[in-house]
Amino acid sequence: MPLRARILVAATIGIGGVAIVTAAIRTPTSALPALAVLAAVAALSELFTIPADSGSLNPLDAHGFSFSVAVHIAAVLILGPWPAALIAAFGVLAADSFAGGGLHRVAYNASVFALAALAGGVVFEGLGGDPGSISLPRDFGAILALAVTAYGVNTLFIGAVIAVTRRTSLIALQQEKLRLELPSAAAEAGLGVTIALFVQFEPWAIVTLAPVAIAVYLSRARVAVVRRETAHALETFANIVDERDSYTYRHSARVAEHIRTLAERLHLPSSQIAALRWAGRLHDLGKIRVDTAVLHKEGSLTTEEWETIRLHPRLSARLLRRFRIAAKEAQAVEYHHERADGRGYYGVDPSEIPLAAHFIIVADSFDAMTSDRPYRPGLSCEAALREIEAGLGTQFHPAVGRAFVAVQRGQDPLKVLSAAELAELRHLRDRGPRSTRSPVRALLERPELVALGGTAAALIGYGAGAGTWASLGLLLTAGGSGAWMLGLRRARRLASTLRHASTCEQAEDAFRGFVAGLVEAGDLRWAGFVRWGDDGLSGKLELEWNAGPQRPTESSLTSWLIRDAESRADLILAPGSELGRSGVFAAVPLRRGSVRAGYLVLVFGRALPAHVRLALVEARAHLEEGLLASVPDTQRPLLAAVS
């Protein structure tokens, strides 16, 4: 641990120690019985903790879970800030000491929790809150400030040490923690308020919360086990693929470690480091389709053998897309044989290649060059690094390649890269699929939810004697219901137009008819028909409308559709940023019998209108009839037998 981090830890322990001693002095003896009970509950809650899973494939699932903060908030609301600080410190000291935590770690955690409870309690009282006499809705603001302050102080102290240790931005770290932990933090705060209200009005009623808490804990624990087992299964799958070829034994594990080291030295967010590492670990799953004789072949590959090798990144992506926790890495895995000059396996535009793919490209190439192969001995590390330097701007992204070389040579990449190169890496890091819709706009696109919410508001307002709220709820119900009925009529009208277009004899005429109806119905920017290959891993853009700036490349279209090929949804949606464009992409899977034979792909300016969504689903059979010519009802198996 760096000196600055040790100083921060020591200072926190010192401040926390003073606060704990002061709390012990200021806590009245009359509060001791309640303090003892809450301290016991706090200690028990620390034992019922699901630890953070640093090996999780999905950073959103990686953070831990505990009821302890809920108990601390309840202690503030019942006894006040000083007794709550004692309770928070005792819970950590009791549980972590028995768990075998180091002395400094236990003292630091106890100090942080005590200071967080104390700060939150002081803010609560400062805003007019009265511990032991909660009154709602009067105290909602003070309770919210208590929860925000306690969470903020906790994450600030812990984040400061992490930021100094990793030499990363504290602000970026706090933003990441807030994004990942906000739902759990809100749930803990809500539980704390519930406990306090039970204690205030009917203490014995708190017993009824025990079964609920146990059920929540067991549910979260089971989910954590499933996540770990899924990650272990995928890792075992990757090991099996590597072990099929003695020359690539442990290849993906080495690639993953190269990527992790590079990401850490570039001080990327911890969640992104984990995602990058997993992308490297699982990038070769698709090689399970490649015959071992091809992998061991010393001579030139035949055209068919080369095509099999060439398809393995897409099969890897298709396999990963089936797992929600690994789906975000699918695109990077698919593009790990692309090049910075656009001359890779699938000819992907360099601007569409994500940061994770660039990391895999350079790490995969380095490990391949330094490993023995049937047709040549491995290069030395320095010779391989010189090859990477020679390929900057052609095979490798210049900034990523230079950073990788610097790390392998023991240099600080942040000092080696220029300001422009660091800015380019930040751009790649921050780029990715983003929702362009505001929550209000998303709600307006679901008028049935507006109507349901209005009905609930009207009933609650009537029950509470609030006539204004009841009237407002009725207005929302009427408006939402009217909008929903209007949308339903528009959907039926559009579906009728699509059905009429399907009667055209030629696919081109049917396509033009479909497009004409969709242009009139919504903000359509581009449309295309993709004929799907019989191998299930390729497609061809046969028809399109409005080949302008919104036109996606055929490779990006194919890649997206391959990643979602196993989806059973009637309509596949993706933000345009996933394909390097703006707007929203929608694909209607078209089948001939049991075979997926093509897709009608549509690009809308902002969002897919609700009535268009309904019409496309309703008229899918007619879309298939109009666009699909004679397509055989057979398809080559995705996984051929391997020896």
Backbone hydrogen bonds, N-H to C=O, Kabsch-Sander energy under -0.5 kcal/mol:
donor,donor_aa,acceptor,acceptor_aa,energy
6,R,2,P,-2.2
7,I,3,L,-2.4
8,L,4,R,-2.1
9,V,5,A,-2.4
10,A,6,R,-2.6
11,A,7,I,-2.7
12,T,8,L,-2.4
13,I,9,V,-2.5
14,G,10,A,-2.4
15,I,11,A,-2.8
16,G,12,T,-2.9
17,G,13,I,-2.6
18,V,14,G,-2.1
19,A,15,I,-2.3
20,I,16,G,-2.6
21,V,17,G,-2.5
22,T,18,V,-2.6
23,A,19,A,-2.4
24,A,20,I,-2.2
25,I,21,V,-1.8
26,R,22,T,-2.5
27,T,23,A,-1.5
31,A,28,P,-1.4
32,L,29,T,-1.4
35,L,31,A,-2.7
36,A,32,L,-2.9
37,V,33,P,-1.9
38,L,34,A,-2.6
39,A,35,L,-2.5
40,A,36,A,-2.0
41,V,37,V,-2.2
42,A,38,L,-2.6
43,A,39,A,-2.3
44,L,40,A,-2.4
45,S,41,V,-2.6
46,E,42,A,-1.5
47,L,43,A,-0.9
47,L,44,L,-0.6
48,F,44,L,-1.4
49,T,47,L,-1.4
50,I,65,F,-3.0
53,D,62,A,-2.7
54,S,52,A,-0.9
56,S,53,D,-1.6
61,D,58,N,-2.1
62,A,59,P,-1.2
63,H,59,P,-0.5
65,F,50,I,-2.5
67,F,45,S,-0.6
71,V,67,F,-1.6
72,H,68,S,-2.1
73,I,69,V,-2.5
74,A,70,A,-2.3
75,A,71,V,-2.3
76,V,72,H,-1.9
77,L,73,I,-2.2
78,I,74,A,-1.8
79,L,75,A,-3.1
80,G,75,A,-1.1
80,G,76,V,-0.8
84,A,80,G,-1.6
85,A,81,P,-2.0
86,L,82,W,-1.7
87,I,83,P,-2.4
88,A,84,A,-2.7
89,A,85,A,-2.2
90,F,86,L,-2.6
91,G,87,I,-2.3
92,V,88,A,-1.6
93,L,89,A,-2.6
94,A,90,F,-2.9
95,A,91,G,-2.1
96,D,92,V,-2.6
97,S,93,L,-1.4
98,F,94,A,-1.5
99,A,95,A,-1.5
100,G,97,S,-1.0
101,G,96,D,-2.5
106,V,102,G,-2.7
107,A,103,L,-2.7
108,Y,104,H,-2.5
109,N,105,R,-2.7
110,A,106,V,-2.5
111,S,107,A,-2.1
112,V,108,Y,-2.5
113,F,109,N,-2.5
114,A,110,A,-2.2
115,L,111,S,-2.7
116,A,112,V,-2.4
117,A,113,F,-2.3
118,L,114,A,-2.5
119,A,115,L,-2.8
120,G,116,A,-2.4
121,G,117,A,-2.3
122,V,118,L,-2.4
123,V,119,A,-2.1
124,F,120,G,-2.2
125,E,121,G,-2.5
126,G,122,V,-2.5
127,L,123,V,-1.5
128,G,125,E,-1.8
129,G,124,F,-2.5
132,G,77,L,-3.3
133,S,130,D,-2.4
139,D,135,S,-2.7
140,F,137,P,-1.6
143,I,139,D,-2.7
144,L,140,F,-2.5
145,A,141,G,-2.3
146,L,142,A,-2.2
147,A,143,I,-2.4
148,V,144,L,-2.5
149,T,145,A,-2.6
150,A,146,L,-2.6
151,Y,147,A,-2.4
152,G,148,V,-2.7
153,V,149,T,-2.9
154,N,150,A,-2.1
155,T,151,Y,-2.6
156,L,152,G,-2.1
157,F,153,V,-2.3
158,I,154,N,-2.0
159,G,155,T,-2.7
160,A,156,L,-2.1
161,V,157,F,-1.3
162,I,158,I,-1.9
163,A,159,G,-3.1
164,V,160,A,-2.2
165,T,161,V,-2.4
166,R,162,I,-2.8
167,R,163,A,-1.0
168,T,163,A,-1.9
173,L,169,S,-2.0
174,Q,170,L,-2.6
175,Q,171,I,-2.5
176,E,172,A,-2.2
177,K,173,L,-2.4
178,L,174,Q,-2.5
179,R,175,Q,-2.2
180,L,176,E,-2.1
181,E,177,K,-2.8
182,L,178,L,-1.7
185,A,181,E,-2.7
186,A,182,L,-2.6
187,A,183,P,-2.0
188,E,184,S,-2.5
189,A,185,A,-2.2
190,G,186,A,-2.3
191,L,187,A,-2.2
192,G,188,E,-2.2
193,V,189,A,-2.1
194,T,190,G,-2.0
195,I,191,L,-2.5
196,A,192,G,-2.2
197,L,193,V,-2.4
198,F,194,T,-2.3
199,V,195,I,-2.5
200,Q,196,A,-2.3
201,F,197,L,-2.3
202,E,198,F,-2.8
205,A,202,E,-1.9
206,I,203,P,-1.6
207,V,204,W,-1.5
208,T,205,A,-1.4
209,L,206,I,-1.6
210,A,206,I,-0.5
210,A,207,V,-1.2
212,V,208,T,-0.6
213,A,209,L,-2.9
214,I,210,A,-2.6
215,A,211,P,-2.4
216,V,212,V,-2.5
217,Y,213,A,-2.6
218,L,214,I,-2.8
219,S,215,A,-2.4
220,R,216,V,-2.7
221,A,217,Y,-2.7
222,R,218,L,-2.4
223,V,219,S,-2.2
224,A,220,R,-2.3
225,V,221,A,-2.1
226,V,222,R,-2.5
227,R,223,V,-2.5
228,R,224,A,-2.4
229,E,225,V,-2.9
230,T,226,V,-2.5
231,A,227,R,-2.5
232,H,228,R,-2.8
233,A,229,E,-2.5
234,L,230,T,-2.5
235,E,231,A,-2.3
236,T,232,H,-2.6
237,F,233,A,-2.4
238,A,234,L,-2.3
239,N,235,E,-2.2
240,I,236,T,-2.5
241,V,237,F,-2.2
242,D,238,A,-2.2
243,E,239,N,-2.6
244,R,240,I,-0.9
244,R,241,V,-0.7
245,D,242,D,-1.3
248,T,245,D,-1.4
249,Y,246,S,-0.8
251,H,248,T,-2.5
254,R,250,R,-2.1
255,V,251,H,-2.5
256,A,252,S,-2.4
257,E,253,A,-1.9
258,H,254,R,-2.4
259,I,255,V,-2.3
260,R,256,A,-2.6
261,T,257,E,-2.5
262,L,258,H,-2.2
263,A,259,I,-2.8
264,E,260,R,-2.5
265,R,261,T,-2.3
266,L,262,L,-1.4
267,H,264,E,-1.4
268,L,263,A,-2.2
273,I,269,P,-2.3
274,A,270,S,-2.2
275,A,271,S,-1.9
276,L,272,Q,-2.7
277,R,273,I,-2.5
278,W,274,A,-2.2
279,A,275,A,-2.1
280,G,276,L,-2.0
281,R,277,R,-2.2
282,L,278,W,-1.9
283,H,280,G,-0.7
285,L,282,L,-1.3
287,K,284,D,-1.9
288,I,285,L,-1.7
289,R,286,G,-1.8
290,V,287,K,-1.4
294,V,291,D,-0.9
295,L,291,D,-1.6
296,H,292,T,-2.0
297,K,294,V,-0.7
306,W,302,T,-2.8
307,E,303,T,-2.1
308,T,304,E,-1.9
309,I,305,E,-2.2
310,R,306,W,-2.7
311,L,307,E,-1.3
312,H,308,T,-0.6
312,H,309,I,-1.3
315,L,311,L,-1.9
316,S,312,H,-2.3
317,A,313,P,-2.2
318,R,314,R,-2.2
319,L,315,L,-2.4
320,L,316,S,-2.4
321,R,317,A,-2.1
322,R,318,R,-0.5
322,R,319,L,-1.0
323,F,320,L,-2.1
324,R,322,R,-0.6
326,A,323,F,-1.5
327,A,323,F,-1.2
329,E,326,A,-1.3
330,A,327,A,-1.5
333,V,329,E,-2.3
334,E,330,A,-2.4
335,Y,331,Q,-1.7
336,H,333,V,-1.3
338,E,335,Y,-1.9
341,D,394,T,-1.9
342,G,339,R,-1.5
345,Y,337,H,-1.7
352,E,349,D,-2.4
353,I,350,P,-1.3
355,L,428,L,-0.6
358,H,354,P,-1.7
359,F,355,L,-2.2
360,I,356,A,-2.3
361,I,357,A,-2.8
362,V,358,H,-2.0
363,A,359,F,-2.3
364,D,360,I,-3.2
365,S,361,I,-2.0
366,F,362,V,-2.2
367,D,363,A,-2.2
368,A,364,D,-2.3
369,M,365,S,-2.6
370,T,366,F,-1.9
371,S,367,D,-0.6
371,S,368,A,-0.7
373,R,376,R,-2.9
376,R,373,R,-1.2
379,L,369,M,-3.5
384,A,380,S,-2.4
385,L,381,C,-2.3
386,R,382,E,-2.0
387,E,383,A,-1.8
388,I,384,A,-2.0
389,E,385,L,-2.3
390,A,386,R,-2.1
391,G,387,E,-1.2
392,L,389,E,-1.1
393,G,396,F,-3.0
394,T,391,G,-1.7
395,Q,391,G,-1.4
396,F,391,G,-2.4
401,G,397,H,-3.2
402,R,398,P,-2.3
403,A,399,A,-2.2
404,F,400,V,-2.4
405,V,401,G,-2.4
406,A,402,R,-2.3
407,V,403,A,-2.3
408,Q,404,F,-2.4
409,R,405,V,-1.5
410,G,407,V,-1.7
411,Q,406,A,-3.2
415,K,412,D,-1.4
416,V,412,D,-1.4
417,L,413,P,-2.5
422,L,418,S,-2.3
423,A,419,A,-2.1
424,E,420,A,-2.0
425,L,421,E,-2.1
426,R,422,L,-2.2
427,H,423,A,-2.1
428,L,424,E,-2.3
429,R,425,L,-2.6
430,D,426,R,-2.3
431,R,427,H,-1.2
442,A,438,S,-2.6
443,L,439,P,-2.1
444,L,440,V,-2.3
445,E,441,R,-1.4
446,R,443,L,-1.7
449,L,446,R,-1.4
450,V,446,R,-1.4
451,A,447,P,-2.5
452,L,448,E,-2.2
453,G,449,L,-2.9
454,G,450,V,-2.5
455,T,451,A,-2.2
456,A,452,L,-2.3
457,A,453,G,-2.5
458,A,454,G,-2.5
459,L,455,T,-2.3
460,I,456,A,-2.6
461,G,457,A,-2.8
462,Y,458,A,-2.3
463,G,459,L,-2.6
464,A,460,I,-2.4
465,G,462,Y,-0.9
466,A,461,G,-2.8
467,G,465,G,-1.0
470,A,466,A,-2.0
471,S,467,G,-2.5
472,L,468,T,-2.5
473,G,469,W,-2.5
474,L,470,A,-2.0
475,L,471,S,-2.1
476,L,472,L,-2.2
477,T,473,G,-2.4
478,A,474,L,-2.5
479,G,475,L,-2.8
480,G,476,L,-3.1
481,S,477,T,-2.5
482,G,478,A,-2.3
483,A,479,G,-2.4
484,W,480,G,-2.3
485,M,481,S,-2.4
486,L,482,G,-2.3
487,G,483,A,-2.5
488,L,484,W,-2.2
489,R,485,M,-2.0
490,R,486,L,-2.3
491,A,487,G,-2.4
492,R,488,L,-2.1
493,R,489,R,-2.1
494,L,490,R,-2.4
495,A,491,A,-2.7
496,S,492,R,-1.9
497,T,493,R,-1.7
498,L,494,L,-2.4
499,R,495,A,-2.3
500,H,496,S,-2.1
501,A,497,T,-2.1
502,S,498,L,-1.5
503,T,500,H,-1.3
504,C,501,A,-1.7
510,A,506,Q,-2.2
511,F,507,A,-2.7
512,R,508,E,-2.2
513,G,509,D,-2.1
514,F,510,A,-2.6
515,V,511,F,-2.6
516,A,512,R,-2.4
517,G,513,G,-1.9
518,L,514,F,-2.2
519,V,515,V,-2.8
520,E,516,A,-1.6
521,A,517,G,-1.2
522,G,518,L,-1.8
524,L,522,G,-2.0
525,R,603,V,-3.7
526,W,603,V,-1.3
527,A,545,W,-1.5
528,G,601,V,-2.4
529,F,543,L,-2.7
530,V,528,G,-0.5
530,V,599,Y,-2.7
531,R,529,F,-0.6
531,R,540,K,-2.9
532,W,597,A,-2.4
533,G,538,S,-3.5
536,G,533,G,-1.5
540,K,531,R,-2.5
542,E,529,F,-2.2
542,E,540,K,-0.9
543,L,529,F,-1.4
545,W,527,A,-2.8
548,G,546,N,-2.6
551,R,548,G,-1.8
557,L,553,T,-2.2
558,T,554,E,-2.6
559,S,555,S,-2.6
560,W,556,S,-2.3
561,L,557,L,-2.5
562,I,558,T,-2.4
563,R,559,S,-2.3
564,D,560,W,-1.5
565,A,562,I,-1.6
567,S,564,D,-1.6
572,I,587,A,-2.7
573,L,571,L,-0.5
574,A,585,F,-2.0
576,G,583,G,-2.9
578,E,575,P,-1.8
579,L,576,G,-1.8
580,G,577,S,-1.0
581,R,576,G,-2.8
584,V,604,F,-2.4
585,F,574,A,-3.0
586,A,602,L,-2.8
587,A,572,I,-2.6
588,V,600,L,-2.5
590,L,598,G,-3.0
592,R,595,V,-2.6
593,G,591,R,-0.6
595,V,592,R,-1.6
597,A,590,L,-2.0
597,A,595,V,-0.9
598,G,590,L,-1.6
599,Y,530,V,-2.1
600,L,588,V,-1.8
601,V,528,G,-3.2
601,V,599,Y,-0.7
602,L,586,A,-3.3
603,V,526,W,-2.7
604,F,584,V,-2.6
605,G,523,D,-2.2
613,R,609,P,-2.2
614,L,610,A,-2.2
615,A,611,H,-2.1
616,L,612,V,-2.6
617,V,613,R,-2.0
618,E,614,L,-2.3
619,A,615,A,-2.4
620,R,617,V,-0.9
623,L,619,A,-2.1
624,E,620,R,-2.5
625,E,621,A,-1.9
626,G,622,H,-2.1
627,L,623,L,-2.3
628,L,624,E,-2.0
629,A,627,L,-0.7
631,V,629,A,-0.7
634,T,632,P,-0.5
636,R,534,D,-1.2
640,A,638,L,-0.7
